[in-house]
Amino acid sequence: MTEHVLPVEVNGETHRLLISDQRTLLEVLREDLGMTGTKHGCDLGECGACTVLLDNQPVLSCLVLARQAENRSVATIEGLAENGQPHELQTAFAELGAAQCGYCTPGMLLSARALLEDSPDPTAHEINQALAGNLCRCTGYTKIREAVQLAASRSPA
Amino acid sequence: MSTTYRVVGRPLPRVDAMEQTTGQIRYADDVKLPGTLIGRQLRSTEAHAVITGIDTSRATALPGVKAVITGADLPTTYGILPVSQDENVLAIDRVRYVGEPVAAVAAIDAATAERALELIDVTYEPLDEVVTLDQALADDKPLIHGEGTGRNVHRSAALEFGDVDEGMAAADHIREDVFFFRGNTHAALETHAALASFSPVGKLTLWSSTQVPHYVHRTLERVLGLPAARIRVIATPSGGGFGGKTDPFSHELAAAKLSMLTGRPVKITLNREEVFYSHRGRHPVLMWIKTGFERDGRITAMHFKSFLDGGAYGSYGVATLYYTGALQTSTYRIPNYRFEGVRVFTNKPACGPKRGHGTPQPRFALEAQMDKAAADLGLDPVTIRLRNAVEPFSKTVNHLRITSCALSECLNEVAGASGFAEKHGRLPIGRGIGLAVSAYMSGAGLPIYWNDMPQSEVEVRVDRGGGVTVYSMAADVGQGSTSMLATVVAECLGLEPADLNMVTADTDLTPVDLGSYSSRVTFMAGNAAVEAAMKVRSRIIKAVADKLEADPGDLTLVDGRVAVEGDAESGLEWSEAVRLAIATEGPLSESGSYRAPELAGPYRGAGVGISPAYSYSAAVALIECDPDTGMVDVERIWVAHDIGKAINPLLAEGQVEGSVYMGLGEALYEEHAFRGGLHRGPSLLDYKIPTALEMPPIETILVESIDPEGPFGAKEAGQGPLLPVIPAIANAVHDAIGVRIDEVPITPDKVIAALRNAARGGPGRFGPEAVPEFEFDTPYRVEPPEGFTP
């Protein structure tokens, strides 16, 4: 089992971690960094619960080897709020009841954030497309879509 | 208190919403303890076999392995129902399905634990597999429970209310139909996880993703042989339940035992494949339904038979069996009713309760048949249902007590909102609209184990600083039970829900609530919370009234003040009033409880289906069905739900929308399918659940009938609205392309088969032709309740 030092930026902070090569980004986030906000639902890239942003692109962290994040920046749910101020998406999800059990929520929020970066005023179809890889078993997606639209409408263009 | 409420009825966010959206909320697998070992379970590769040997020596010798256990280490059987104590933590002598836990290990890390599983040598002597209903009802197959061969019948039931033969004789028109509802599963996003920690003083703590901490507590006591007082169960916030975390599970008990053996915390988190094997999902049910109608559509009699494929263990199955026959009468006035049902064992993962528990299957059959009968009689789908709709404050022939009931209003609401009358039968080929109704319990009337104690207890404690803490064992599985409790207590005390501290689902800290199942929490824990909060309120009002020499009747609690009604400036600020109450009469801590009234009718099985109140739902589905591909797309769904009173309309709508989603998945995509005893696709890639792309817009209409016994008039919302969605879609498919798919899920191959059947001059139907010949016992005859007029 080979080990390497992994320099990686997570939510703006640089870490140097000693990790074995076969570990996934999901495992390293949850186990080495204790950032349990990122969830696991299948560990096979099927459910989207583990979505994080790698250089601002949504990825399934269960399918990304931690080494692939070397010298790159990772954004997780823990870094979505800035200076204690929740992101518009977080507030909108809370206000509109877009989280029920909340388990898909971190991954959903990061996919939504990536969407709004690319497309600040998304259509309903763009929202559905962007979130189609994030399964939710509670909400029927209704309030999630509404929350993404609300956050988009409140974000400065 | 006035009937205009300050917080009840407001669309407020969940009290834990920001914890959820910031990733701070901790689910079972997020809980960390120093020195935690990782547990894993070895699972059977055989569907049905005798275990002829288990050799764990190589695993035990592996460095890093701290303990290995097998069935012999935990010989006590258990099961959620007292009548079905048929499970072992780890299989003893026999395995009954692929995926059944056979051994468990605890090791320093996951890789070592998984390596250890590979080093356990199990030898099996395969037995004949019993995987289909017909095989289970044959008398030459090995008994799954027991020795030798015979029919694998778990339980059968036969009941008759009124006189069905007489009712059929009086009918102008009789229909017989056969339906099949294939099984499906919960697929909550969070996989089950449990962390056990056995302390040096001999106390066990279990953190688990469970809907029923109280029943897990009792099972740990039974299986581990520890006194209940030395066991603490903490139900962590659950990443979805839907009934899938309502049994005590093998991994919870194995983690506990491994922690006791090693003296270290042990965590077992199931992977997705293991969740499919743990199952307890929707039973596959084959159904036969014969109904007599008068010319005007009124039902004269119904005879319903159900055949349940239960999988390898009992689980809730005896209850499920009765549920397939219990609630037909809750929507329609059926003057004479016979129910015959049988549940069989098969070599597949055990079925159990999934959202709607045993009632979505018969509801699909019943609502599809109502549409067929309407067509036979030249009636429209709305009229035939309105003619048969049960009345509020009535009794059904099988002794269910109906209180508030807005069934007809729900029906009229969805029909109106969807333009049903203008569309039904009038849309172009390939587009269709369908309708269905349903009812569901607001909590099972009886606890799972017989006892005279309350079904829910809540404590409210107020500290000297004015802080209010609410204690309840109700487990929030995403449905918002904690927010519901905060809302009703805040209403009583003149505070905001967000002001309260909520302590829930911890057997050490909170008084018993039986759990988050049967849609019972709002009604039962809600009533208990209101009682506790009103005692606190009375004490505060009394203390303030004494001091101000005012009439207690003139005082009210509003916006953090105890004031004379109509004079917001008067009286005392909340925390001052609290200190006054503590100074005059001591600690300000009160409790409340709820126990359902005695409702069971005079027959065996009467405990299933009774409830202090029923919610009512109606749904309309507008769909497109491509006759070339057989693909069904749902364009829009309207649901009207009689919730009694929406304590929080935002969260209530969420429950309705989630129910619609789950029903849509069951109607069109989801099936827990097997090839022999092997699951066909135990993964979320193979088991298709709807994504954002498949979900149509949902229009939710909350109808408030104000139940006289519900907290602030409230009834359930988490399960009922699923029920009409499946038959509404099935009825819409018929409206779109003129064929009947009498089997769920309605997949493209079935649509194409039905269309081909029609093209060849057949009836244009896909579905089962008959039910097995099974000799039920002579039905137990029950007189209709007093005051029931046929």
Boltz contact constraints between the chains, C-beta under 6 A:
constraints:
  - contact:
      token1: [A, 36]
      token2: [B, 30]
      max_distance: 6.0
  - contact:
      token1: [A, 37]
      token2: [B, 23]
      max_distance: 6.0
  - contact:
      token1: [A, 41]
      token2: [B, 189]
      max_distance: 6.0
  - contact:
      token1: [A, 42]
      token2: [B, 272]
      max_distance: 6.0
  - contact:
      token1: [A, 42]
      token2: [B, 684]
      max_distance: 6.0
  - contact:
      token1: [A, 46]
      token2: [B, 684]
      max_distance: 6.0
  - contact:
      token1: [A, 46]
      token2: [B, 685]
      max_distance: 6.0
  - contact:
      token1: [A, 47]
      token2: [B, 684]
      max_distance: 6.0
  - contact:
      token1: [A, 49]
      token2: [B, 189]
      max_distance: 6.0
  - contact:
      token1: [A, 77]
      token2: [B, 23]
      max_distance: 6.0
  - contact:
      token1: [A, 78]
      token2: [B, 23]
      max_distance: 6.0
  - contact:
      token1: [A, 90]
      token2: [B, 21]
      max_distance: 6.0
  - contact:
      token1: [A, 93]
      token2: [B, 21]
      max_distance: 6.0
  - contact:
      token1: [A, 94]
      token2: [B, 13]
      max_distance: 6.0
  - contact:
      token1: [A, 94]
      token2: [B, 17]
      max_distance: 6.0
  - contact:
      token1: [A, 94]
      token2: [B, 18]
      max_distance: 6.0
  - contact:
      token1: [A, 94]
      token2: [B, 21]
      max_distance: 6.0
  - contact:
      token1: [A, 95]
      token2: [B, 13]
      max_distance: 6.0
  - contact:
      token1: [A, 97]
      token2: [B, 650]
      max_distance: 6.0
  - contact:
      token1: [A, 97]
      token2: [B, 651]
      max_distance: 6.0
  - contact:
      token1: [A, 97]
      token2: [B, 654]
      max_distance: 6.0
  - contact:
      token1: [A, 99]
      token2: [B, 20]
      max_distance: 6.0
  - contact:
      token1: [A, 100]
      token2: [B, 478]
      max_distance: 6.0
  - contact:
      token1: [A, 100]
      token2: [B, 654]
      max_distance: 6.0
  - contact:
      token1: [A, 101]
      token2: [B, 239]
      max_distance: 6.0
  - contact:
      token1: [A, 101]
      token2: [B, 240]
      max_distance: 6.0
  - contact:
      token1: [A, 101]
      token2: [B, 478]
      max_distance: 6.0
  - contact:
      token1: [A, 102]
      token2: [B, 20]
      max_distance: 6.0
  - contact:
      token1: [A, 102]
      token2: [B, 25]
      max_distance: 6.0
  - contact:
      token1: [A, 103]
      token2: [B, 189]
      max_distance: 6.0
  - contact:
      token1: [A, 103]
      token2: [B, 190]
      max_distance: 6.0
  - contact:
      token1: [A, 103]
      token2: [B, 239]
      max_distance: 6.0
  - contact:
      token1: [A, 104]
      token2: [B, 189]
      max_distance: 6.0
  - contact:
      token1: [A, 105]
      token2: [B, 20]
      max_distance: 6.0
  - contact:
      token1: [A, 105]
      token2: [B, 21]
      max_distance: 6.0
  - contact:
      token1: [A, 106]
      token2: [B, 23]
      max_distance: 6.0
  - contact:
      token1: [A, 128]
      token2: [B, 692]
      max_distance: 6.0
  - contact:
      token1: [A, 128]
      token2: [B, 693]
      max_distance: 6.0
  - contact:
      token1: [A, 131]
      token2: [B, 692]
      max_distance: 6.0
  - contact:
      token1: [A, 132]
      token2: [B, 691]
      max_distance: 6.0
  - contact:
      token1: [A, 132]
      token2: [B, 692]
      max_distance: 6.0
  - contact:
      token1: [A, 132]
      token2: [B, 693]
      max_distance: 6.0
  - contact:
      token1: [A, 137]
      token2: [B, 188]
      max_distance: 6.0
  - contact:
      token1: [A, 137]
      token2: [B, 189]
      max_distance: 6.0
  - contact:
      token1: [A, 137]
      token2: [B, 240]
      max_distance: 6.0
  - contact:
      token1: [A, 138]
      token2: [B, 240]
      max_distance: 6.0
  - contact:
      token1: [A, 138]
      token2: [B, 478]
      max_distance: 6.0
  - contact:
      token1: [A, 138]
      token2: [B, 658]
      max_distance: 6.0
  - contact:
      token1: [A, 139]
      token2: [B, 658]
      max_distance: 6.0
  - contact:
      token1: [A, 140]
      token2: [B, 657]
      max_distance: 6.0
  - contact:
      token1: [A, 140]
      token2: [B, 658]
      max_distance: 6.0
  - contact:
      token1: [A, 140]
      token2: [B, 660]
      max_distance: 6.0
  - contact:
      token1: [A, 140]
      token2: [B, 661]
      max_distance: 6.0
  - contact:
      token1: [A, 140]
      token2: [B, 695]
      max_distance: 6.0
  - contact:
      token1: [A, 141]
      token2: [B, 692]
      max_distance: 6.0
  - contact:
      token1: [A, 141]
      token2: [B, 695]
      max_distance: 6.0
  - contact:
      token1: [A, 142]
      token2: [B, 657]
      max_distance: 6.0
  - contact:
      token1: [A, 142]
      token2: [B, 698]
      max_distance: 6.0
